[in-house]
Amino acid sequence: MRAGKVSWLALFIALSVAGGMIKVPAPVSSVALDSFPALIGAVLLGPAAGALIGAFGHIVSALFGGFPMGPLHGIVAVEMAAVMWVFGRIYRSGRKWTALPVFVFLNGIVLPALFIPFMGMVFYVSSVPAIGVAALINGAAAYVLLPRLVPLFKKRYGRFYA
């Protein structure tokens, strides 16, 4: 991995950590604005880098929230990595307007549903509105910034990192 890419990766991880401190009121204290730097990183640096940023951002956000779900946050980090990878693949393939609804659907509805066997239906019903709102905020922030950042990034580096 080139030094430039490592530097950008570190910057986006730091932004994700900062976003992890901005909480969205929810039954689980790890719901935060840590995903939008990962979304941007998934487009600018590649889906794998976005996955790494998303997983690390969630773990730090959960740490700031006191790990309310204990070791289940490891599963959430893997899920976040998968969602960021999917988002990056869809966005970079040219289907930009498909990527946002897919991200919000996966992050806001599908991923919490995977915890119904562990936490119950009450947890799912009570957490989906807050997680969905957080997904919309994260996605909207990324969609506002990406059209401005992608041309700058292309102009400076001549191509995307992959």
N, C-alpha and C positions, 0 to 999 in steps of 0.2 A: 504494500500500500504506500502510495506516495505521501510525502510530508504535507503537501498542500491539502490532500483529502483528509488526513488525520487532523489537521488544524480545523478544517470546516466541521468535521465530525465532533470535535471537542466543543466548538462554538455552539452547535445545535444541541448537544447534550446539556451544556450549561443553560441555554435558553429553556430547554425542557424542564430542568431542575427549577429554574425561576418560575416557570408556569405552574409547576407542581405546588408552589406555595400559594397560588391563587385558587382557593377552593370554591366549589359550587355547593350550596347547601343541599345536603343529601343524607340519607340514612347511613351511608358509608362515607367516612371522612377522607377517602382517597380519591374522590371525584374532583378533578381539578382541570386547569387549562394547560396540561402538560403535553397534549397531543399535537397542537398545531405546529411546534417546531419540528416534530417528527414527520408530519405531513409534508412540510416544506423540504425537509431533508430527503424524504423519499423521492421527491421529484428532482431536486437539484443534484443530490449525491448518488441516487440510485435506491431501488427498493430495499436492498440488504442493509444499507446504511440507515434508512428510515426505520427499518425493523429494529435495529440496535438502539436507535434513539428512543423509539416508542417503549421498548421493554425497560430500558434504564430509567426513562422518565417516570414510568408507572411505579417502579420499585422505590424511587426516591419520593414520589408523591405519597405512596403508602407509608413510607418511613415518617414523613412529616405528619401524617394522620394517625400515627401510632399503630400501624399494621392491624386494623380492626378485624380483618378476616384471617389473620395469622398466615400460615404457610400457603393458603389458597392464593395469596398475592403472586406467588410464583407462577401459578396457572394463568392468572390475569396478565402477567408480563409476557408470557408466551403468546397468549391470545392477541395482545396489543401488537406484538411483533408481527404476527400473521396478518392482522388488519392493515398495518402500515405497509407491509410488503404488497398486499393486494392493491391498496390504493396507489402506490407508486407504479405498479405494473399497468394498471388501468389508465392513469393519468398520462404516463409517458408513452402509451400506445396511441395517444391522440384522442381518446374518449374522455375529455376533461370533464364534461358535464355529467357523465355517468359515474365518475369516481366519487363525487361528493355524496350523492344519495346512497351509494354502496357503503361508503364509510359510515354514514350516520345509521344506516340500517344494521350493519354488522356490529358497530360499537354500541349503539343505543338499545338494540332489541335482541339480537342474536346472542352476543357474548354474555349478557346477564342471564339469559335463559339457561345457559349451560350450568349455572349455579343453583337451579331449582332443586336438584337432588341433595345438595349440601345444605342450602340455607332455607329452602321452602318457597312456596308460591307467594307468601306475604312479602318476603324480601324482594322477590322479583317485581311484584306490582308496586311496591313502595319505592324501589330504586330506579325503575325505568324512566320515569319523568325527569329526574335530575340527571341521570346519565345521558338521556336523549338531548336535554338542553345543553349539557356540556359538550356533547358531540357536535351539535349544531354550531355552538360558539367557536369551538376549535376549527371545525370545517370552514365556517364563514371567514374566520381570521386568515386561514390559509388561502382561501379563494380570493380574498382581497389583495393579499401580498404576492401570490404566485405570478399573476400576469405582469407585475412590475419587476419581480426578481429574476424570472427566467430570461428575459432579454438581456438584462445586465450581466447575468452569470454567463450566458452564451457569448456576449461581446467580450467579456474579460478572459474567458477560458477557451473560447472557440468551439466548445462542445460541452456536453454534460459529462460529468464523471460517471463511470459505470462500474 
